[in-house]
Amino acid sequence: MGEGKFVRKIKLGKIELDPRDPVIIANYANVTYQEGKEIERKAKQQRISLKSFNPTSNISKFSNMIVSKCKYIHHTRADIVTRLLQTLKERITNPPPVQVKPKPKPKPKPKPQPSKQAGSPSPRSGSSRDSRMLSPVVRKVMKPVVRVVGTLNARPSFQKSNPTNSSGGGAGNLVGSGNGVTQEMQPNLEPTSPEVRNQEIKSPTDMMSPPRKESDKSQSPSPRSPGSSPREEPEKGLRGHVRTDVPSARSPKRKKSSRRSRPKRKLPRAKMRDLDQYIEDLYEEDSKKKIRATGCILQLVQDRNNLDAFVNQESILQTLGRVLADELRKGSSDLLINILQIFFCFSSFTQLHPLLLNNKVGDTTMRILQLECKRYNHRMERWKEKYEANENKNSERFEEDRRKVVKFLRRQEHLLYIAYYILLNLAEDTQIQVKMVQRDIITMLLGELRRQNTRKYISDTDMKMTDDLLQLTMIFLKTLCIFQENVDHLARVTAMRKLQALFEGTSHLDLREEILQVMFNLSFDVRHLGQLTANNFHRQVVGALEPPVTRHVAIKILYQITTAIDPTKPEDIPEALSASLEIATRNVCGLLIGSRGTLVDDHLVSLGVNLAAMERCAAIIAKDEMLNLIMKRAHTHWDNLLMKMLRNVSNHPRYWKSFLPYMHQMVVMALRAESQEFLVEVLRVLGNVQLPEVLYHQLLIKHHFLDPLSKHLVPGFADDDVVLAVLIVVGTFALDPRAGPLLANKSMIHKIVEAIRAKFQDEDIALQGLFALFRLCLHREGRDTISAHEDIINVLLDLTCDESSAVRDLTNKVLDLVVQSESNGWQSRIRERRFESMNRDWIDYIETAEAEDFKASQLSDSQPNMSSGDHCYDDENDHYDPNAMQEMWDDHDEGEDLGPTDYGESLDSSGRLDGVGAVIGAAYLNDT
């Protein structure tokens, strides 16, 4: 890029739904580059109003209209738009209940409101430090700023707006701290959710069978935020009040008396000038004071203007880290949750990770996970014993025990959720990630999968937090399984089977998507890929093609499965897998035909190409309606990958007749092809269809197809793939007795020979060119044209000495046909050249011996006075022995023939010499 030159590009961002209005927001950024470096980025958004949208509207129609009209939404992100429309539809159908506050009773003598004192801080400012300048360290962290919508409770919110909404409502967002992006900590903000974190995680593939771009990472359907759908929680965390009286569980009796619930004391508004007091309260023995202090500190860290004080005063984090370590075994989950949320806010910024590591936050968090794992095992063993021993499940005592277990699980899963999220943020550093693996983080993550089995003993309504924790666990595993060492570890503990059991046991679509993402990353390893098909799990993957949430990952996994199958050996494919692939073929064809974009998704069409290579799947594609629709779409959009899919279908001779109605259409497509890739695929389909019913001469005459074919054979005019495809078409068309004379002209044959000579090192082109000449020589016009040009005969004679046996055999067959021509008398010369090529070893030996004999005779004539006992050379090992020839003939093994080869076959049948070959060979040697 030239010096001083500016380049502006548009980078697409997140697509989200407005939390209040029926509006879809498409975020994007205008990025300015100078000399290849980014110098400016302006975040913008386009709001798409959906005032006409109602519960009876067609979601698919609206989605396609939005994608087609908004240039900031790529066609591959149509699934996200569909999910947002479904969320909006459910929001309109089931609006959240509006809580109407009862009218307060009128007081007889209301007290007057006290006036505000001058100089008191504004309610919006929070403290007098808001207007101060930040230190250089924090200013660096604060740029650029990403605003996050939501609320930050004492623990991450688990209120969900919709099970399919991945970006709307009150969900927080995880900031991409790895790229230097920071988060604006507004008052009452929620910790970032795993949806954006999921978009940052890179899988190997993307690199793969076909590869994925970085800009498309955020375009795949992201997992729903664990804090994005409305639900009632029996115990609330600290959000402006202290947890003083928490009910153990919510029962029908409590619901009736909810109006008389005990009021909770609210926390005072936290202020920076009281920070020292909050720190002093952490040294108190009273746990309530500690909870209150950590709740106030949690309010302060939500404001980005207050981060300066926490960064400069490292003693604050040291104190919090010490309290966290001290409370580890005391079991105060509320205090642990508050402190971990404070550290979570800091872990969202990569620049602040050293502060957490210096205070051993990661080490303490790992110890919390280990301890909570032991507590879970002990508590659940006791509960299972009670559950199996108690026959009366409706007794009050059993119900009380159940409420205690539910309360324990909710608090523990809440704590584990924050702890794993902190470790996930810290794992951006690969060195820290290696240390976590050494501390057995993989075993801990796989151990969390057991919580799915708890549903046997606890109702699903009480296990809503479990899906969110498992979803975060899958995101963490997806990050770890990028490295081969972790993949090997997962293979040793049979992680694929555990993932399959978890997938079959849950109906949570976003959790299923994350499980498939982990499986896809593991499928690049042969061991894990084999386990995918060994347990008939391919049926579940095929079923995942139906929901839009899991469709894109299921397509990638099926592509990995098809790459491991050899289509040339259908007997090796299990029957169950073949049946699943047939179902997948129908779904893939339906998605290809129903795609609204100009080009189909690369992963989808790549899967279709691999499926078309299998004969049973090709039978489904070759049906009249299916083949017609795919051919029409390929012609309309000039899609070379769709034509490659049809080319694989044409590789099966059983389905050639399905292409008969489209032969003229494909010739027109070849003449009007916009790219050489598309031209290659069309020509290969034309070359594969070899049926006597096809009138090839009409294709050549009606569409003037002969000149374009001849033009592409000019050396340097077209790519090698096009030249190869043209040679195949010529060989196929030459089957027609009426098309052969049209192709067997001087110009076409010369260009075929020139193509063979120019691409001599490419064996495929050489063989296809020779095969085309062989087909043309089946016609008298072709034989006469070749025999009339000596240069063509010389090229063919040179090929009889080629290193490749296939090239030699095919050349001999062409020469056999040329010899049958009665013009120019090439029979004797072709026989002589063949004798040389077939008896090359014997001729080389004879010529070498004669040369040595002649040299020895010349030396003896130049030295007549030399005694008979002397030699011509001083070195006794390097002299001519006149008896060497006779000794060689006497010492050779019995049965070894050093003379000329006698093939004993006629020239007409094989092109080799007959029984008089030795005589002809001897006469030829005497003449030379």
PEWOVEN-V545792 format. One record per backbone hydrogen bond with DSSP energy under -0.5 kcal/mol. NH is the residue of the N-H (numbers start at 1). CO is the residue of the C=O. E is the energy in kcal/mol with one decimal. If there is no record, write none. Layout:
# PEWOVEN-V545792
NH,CO,E
NH,CO,E
This chain:
# PEWOVEN-V545792
5,2,-1.5
7,33,-2.6
9,31,-3.0
11,9,-0.5
11,29,-2.7
12,10,-0.6
13,27,-2.6
16,14,-0.5
16,25,-2.4
18,23,-2.9
23,21,-2.2
24,48,-2.3
25,16,-3.2
26,24,-0.5
26,46,-2.8
27,14,-2.5
27,25,-0.7
28,44,-2.8
29,11,-2.0
30,42,-2.6
31,9,-3.1
31,29,-0.7
32,40,-2.8
33,7,-3.5
34,37,-2.7
35,5,-1.0
37,34,-1.5
39,32,-2.8
40,32,-1.3
42,30,-2.2
43,41,-0.6
44,28,-3.4
46,26,-2.3
48,24,-3.1
48,46,-0.5
49,47,-0.7
50,22,-2.6
53,50,-1.2
57,54,-2.2
59,57,-0.8
62,58,-2.3
63,59,-2.7
64,60,-2.3
65,61,-2.1
66,62,-2.4
67,63,-2.4
68,64,-2.2
69,65,-1.8
70,66,-2.3
71,69,-0.7
73,70,-1.2
74,72,-0.5
77,74,-2.0
78,75,-1.2
81,77,-1.5
82,78,-2.3
83,79,-2.1
84,80,-2.3
85,81,-2.2
86,82,-2.1
87,83,-2.2
88,84,-2.5
89,85,-2.5
90,86,-2.2
91,87,-2.3
92,88,-2.3
93,89,-2.4
94,90,-3.0
95,93,-0.5
99,97,-0.6
100,98,-0.7
101,99,-0.6
120,117,-1.6
125,122,-0.5
126,122,-1.4
127,125,-0.8
130,127,-1.2
131,128,-0.5
132,129,-1.3
139,135,-2.5
140,136,-1.8
141,137,-1.4
142,138,-2.3
143,140,-0.7
146,182,-0.9
147,145,-0.5
148,184,-0.6
151,170,-0.5
153,151,-0.7
153,155,-0.5
154,238,-0.6
160,158,-0.6
160,229,-9.9
161,228,-9.9
161,229,-1.4
162,228,-0.7
165,162,-1.0
166,164,-0.6
171,168,-1.4
174,193,-0.7
175,173,-0.5
177,175,-2.5
179,176,-1.5
180,177,-1.7
181,176,-1.4
182,144,-1.5
184,146,-2.1
185,183,-0.8
186,184,-1.4
189,186,-0.6
196,193,-0.5
197,193,-0.7
198,194,-2.3
199,195,-1.1
200,196,-1.3
201,197,-1.1
212,206,-5.8
216,213,-0.8
217,214,-1.7
219,216,-1.0
220,216,-0.8
220,217,-0.6
228,225,-1.1
229,160,-2.2
230,159,-0.6
239,237,-0.8
242,265,-2.2
244,242,-1.6
247,245,-0.5
251,249,-0.6
255,251,-1.8
256,252,-1.4
257,253,-1.2
258,255,-1.1
260,257,-1.2
261,258,-1.6
267,240,-1.8
274,271,-1.2
275,272,-1.7
278,274,-1.9
279,275,-2.1
280,276,-2.2
281,277,-2.0
282,278,-0.8
282,279,-0.7
283,280,-1.6
284,281,-1.4
290,286,-1.5
291,287,-2.5
292,288,-2.5
293,289,-2.7
294,290,-2.8
295,291,-2.2
296,292,-1.9
297,293,-2.4
298,294,-2.2
299,295,-1.4
300,296,-1.7
301,297,-2.2
302,298,-0.6
302,299,-0.6
303,300,-1.4
304,185,-1.0
304,302,-0.6
306,303,-1.7
307,304,-1.1
309,306,-0.7
310,306,-1.1
311,307,-2.5
312,308,-2.1
313,309,-1.8
314,312,-1.0
316,313,-1.4
317,313,-0.6
318,314,-2.0
319,315,-2.4
320,316,-2.4
321,317,-2.6
322,318,-2.2
323,319,-2.6
324,320,-2.4
325,321,-2.0
326,322,-2.4
327,323,-2.5
328,325,-0.7
329,326,-0.5
331,327,-1.0
332,327,-0.6
333,331,-1.5
336,332,-2.2
337,333,-2.6
338,334,-2.1
339,335,-2.3
340,336,-2.7
341,337,-2.1
342,338,-1.6
343,339,-2.2
344,340,-2.2
345,341,-1.9
346,342,-1.3
347,343,-2.3
348,344,-0.8
349,346,-1.7
350,348,-0.5
352,349,-1.2
353,350,-1.4
356,352,-1.2
357,353,-2.5
358,354,-2.5
359,355,-1.1
360,357,-1.5
361,356,-2.5
364,360,-2.1
365,361,-2.4
366,362,-2.1
367,363,-1.9
368,364,-2.1
369,365,-2.1
370,366,-2.1
371,367,-2.3
372,368,-2.7
373,369,-1.8
374,370,-1.5
375,371,-2.2
376,372,-2.3
377,373,-2.1
378,374,-2.4
379,375,-2.6
380,376,-2.6
381,377,-1.7
382,378,-1.6
383,379,-2.0
384,380,-2.4
385,381,-1.8
386,382,-2.0
387,383,-2.7
388,384,-2.5
389,385,-2.0
390,386,-2.2
391,389,-0.6
393,391,-1.1
395,392,-0.9
399,395,-2.2
400,396,-2.3
401,397,-2.3
402,398,-2.4
403,399,-2.1
404,400,-1.8
405,401,-2.1
406,402,-2.5
407,403,-2.3
408,404,-2.4
409,405,-2.7
410,406,-2.4
411,407,-2.2
412,408,-2.6
413,409,-2.9
414,410,-2.0
415,411,-2.4
416,412,-3.0
417,413,-2.2
418,414,-1.7
419,415,-2.3
420,416,-3.0
421,417,-1.7
422,418,-2.2
423,419,-2.0
424,420,-2.4
425,421,-2.0
426,422,-2.3
427,423,-1.6
428,425,-1.3
429,426,-1.4
430,428,-0.6
433,429,-2.1
434,430,-2.2
435,431,-1.7
436,432,-2.1
437,433,-2.1
438,434,-2.1
439,435,-1.4
440,437,-1.7
441,436,-1.6
444,440,-1.4
445,441,-2.4
446,442,-2.5
447,443,-1.9
448,444,-1.2
448,445,-0.5
449,446,-1.0
450,447,-1.4
451,448,-1.6
452,449,-1.4
453,450,-1.6
454,450,-0.5
454,451,-0.8
455,452,-1.1
456,453,-1.7
457,454,-1.7
458,454,-1.7
462,459,-1.2
463,460,-1.4
466,463,-0.6
467,463,-0.7
468,464,-0.7
469,465,-2.1
470,466,-2.8
471,467,-2.2
472,468,-2.1
473,469,-2.1
474,470,-2.1
475,471,-1.9
476,472,-2.1
477,473,-2.4
478,474,-2.5
479,475,-1.5
480,476,-1.9
481,477,-2.6
482,479,-0.8
483,480,-1.5
487,483,-1.7
488,484,-2.4
489,485,-1.8
490,486,-2.5
491,487,-1.9
492,488,-1.9
493,489,-1.5
494,491,-1.1
495,490,-2.6
498,494,-1.1
499,495,-2.4
500,496,-2.2
501,497,-2.2
502,498,-2.1
503,499,-2.5
504,500,-2.3
505,501,-1.3
506,502,-0.6
506,503,-0.8
509,507,-0.7
512,508,-2.4
513,509,-2.3
514,510,-1.9
515,511,-2.2
516,512,-2.3
517,513,-1.9
518,514,-2.0
519,515,-2.2
520,516,-2.5
521,517,-2.0
522,518,-2.0
523,519,-1.6
524,521,-0.7
525,522,-2.0
529,525,-2.3
530,526,-2.1
531,527,-1.4
532,528,-1.3
533,529,-1.0
534,530,-1.5
535,531,-1.0
536,533,-1.1
537,532,-0.7
539,536,-1.2
540,537,-0.7
541,537,-1.7
542,538,-2.3
543,539,-2.0
544,540,-1.3
545,542,-1.5
546,543,-1.3
551,547,-1.0
552,548,-0.6
554,550,-2.2
555,551,-2.2
556,552,-1.2
557,553,-2.1
558,554,-2.4
559,555,-2.0
560,556,-2.0
561,557,-2.1
562,558,-2.4
563,559,-1.6
564,560,-0.7
564,561,-0.8
565,562,-1.3
567,565,-0.8
569,566,-1.7
572,569,-1.7
573,570,-1.2
578,574,-2.2
579,575,-2.2
580,576,-2.0
581,577,-2.4
582,578,-1.8
583,579,-1.7
584,580,-2.4
585,581,-2.1
586,582,-1.7
587,583,-2.0
588,584,-2.8
589,585,-2.6
590,586,-2.1
591,587,-2.2
592,588,-2.6
593,589,-2.5
594,590,-2.1
595,591,-0.6
595,592,-0.6
605,601,-2.3
606,602,-2.2
607,603,-1.9
608,604,-1.9
609,605,-2.1
610,606,-2.0
611,607,-2.4
612,608,-2.1
613,609,-0.7
613,610,-0.6
614,611,-1.6
618,614,-2.7
619,615,-1.4
620,616,-0.7
620,617,-0.7
621,617,-1.5
622,618,-2.3
623,620,-0.9
627,623,-3.1
628,624,-2.1
629,625,-2.2
630,626,-2.3
631,627,-2.5
632,628,-2.2
633,629,-2.2
634,630,-2.6
635,631,-2.2
636,632,-2.3
637,633,-2.4
638,634,-1.0
639,634,-1.0
640,638,-0.8
643,639,-1.5
644,640,-1.8
645,641,-1.8
646,642,-2.0
647,643,-2.2
648,644,-2.0
649,645,-1.4
650,646,-2.1
651,647,-0.7
651,648,-0.6
652,649,-1.6
653,651,-0.7
655,652,-2.0
656,653,-1.4
658,655,-0.7
659,656,-1.8
660,657,-1.1
662,659,-1.4
663,660,-1.2
666,662,-2.3
667,663,-1.8
668,664,-1.9
669,665,-2.1
670,666,-2.3
671,667,-2.0
672,668,-1.7
673,670,-0.7
679,675,-1.9
680,676,-2.4
681,677,-1.7
682,678,-2.1
683,679,-2.5
684,680,-2.3
685,681,-1.7
686,682,-2.2
687,683,-2.5
688,684,-1.5
689,685,-1.6
690,688,-0.9
691,689,-0.6
694,691,-1.2
696,694,-1.3
698,695,-0.6
699,695,-1.2
700,696,-1.8
701,697,-2.2
702,698,-2.6
703,699,-1.1
704,701,-0.6
705,700,-1.4
706,700,-0.7
708,704,-0.6
709,705,-1.5
710,706,-2.3
711,707,-2.5
712,708,-1.7
713,709,-0.5
713,710,-0.9
714,711,-1.4
717,714,-2.1
718,714,-0.6
723,719,-2.1
724,720,-2.6
725,721,-2.1
726,722,-2.5
727,723,-2.2
728,724,-1.8
729,725,-2.1
730,726,-2.6
731,727,-2.2
732,728,-1.9
733,729,-3.1
734,730,-1.7
735,732,-1.6
736,733,-1.5
739,736,-0.6
740,736,-2.5
741,737,-0.7
743,739,-1.7
744,740,-2.1
745,743,-1.6
749,745,-2.2
750,746,-2.3
751,747,-2.1
752,748,-2.1
753,749,-2.4
754,750,-2.6
755,751,-2.2
756,752,-2.1
757,753,-2.5
758,754,-2.8
759,755,-2.2
760,757,-0.9
762,759,-1.2
763,761,-1.0
766,762,-2.1
767,763,-2.6
768,764,-2.6
769,765,-2.6
770,766,-2.2
771,767,-2.4
772,768,-2.2
773,769,-2.1
774,770,-2.4
775,771,-2.4
776,772,-2.2
777,773,-2.3
778,774,-0.6
778,775,-0.7
779,776,-1.6
782,776,-0.6
782,779,-0.6
783,779,-1.8
784,780,-2.5
785,781,-1.8
786,782,-2.0
787,783,-2.4
788,784,-1.2
789,786,-1.5
790,788,-0.5
793,789,-1.5
794,790,-2.5
795,791,-1.8
796,792,-2.1
797,793,-2.6
798,794,-2.1
799,795,-1.6
800,796,-0.8
800,797,-0.6
801,798,-1.3
802,799,-1.6
808,804,-2.0
809,805,-2.6
810,806,-2.1
811,807,-2.2
812,808,-2.3
813,809,-1.7
814,810,-1.8
815,811,-2.5
816,812,-2.1
817,813,-1.5
818,814,-1.9
819,815,-2.5
820,816,-0.9
821,818,-1.7
826,823,-0.6
830,826,-2.2
831,827,-2.3
832,828,-2.4
833,829,-2.3
834,830,-2.2
835,831,-2.5
836,832,-2.0
837,833,-2.1
838,834,-2.7
839,835,-1.9
840,837,-0.6
843,839,-2.4
844,840,-2.5
845,841,-2.0
846,842,-2.2
847,843,-2.8
848,844,-2.0
849,845,-2.3
850,846,-2.6
851,847,-2.0
852,848,-2.1
853,849,-2.2
854,850,-2.5
855,851,-2.1
856,852,-2.1
857,853,-2.0
858,854,-1.9
859,855,-1.9
860,856,-2.1
861,857,-1.8
862,858,-1.5
863,859,-0.9
866,863,-0.8
870,867,-1.2
876,874,-0.6
878,875,-1.7
881,879,-0.5
882,880,-0.7
884,881,-2.2
887,883,-2.3
888,884,-2.3
889,885,-2.0
890,886,-2.0
891,887,-2.5
892,888,-0.9
896,893,-1.8
897,895,-0.5
898,896,-0.7
903,901,-0.6
905,913,-1.1
910,906,-1.6
911,906,-0.6
911,907,-0.9
912,906,-0.6
917,914,-1.8
920,916,-2.1
921,917,-2.6
922,918,-2.6
923,919,-2.5
924,920,-2.3
925,921,-2.2
926,922,-2.3
927,923,-2.0
928,924,-1.6
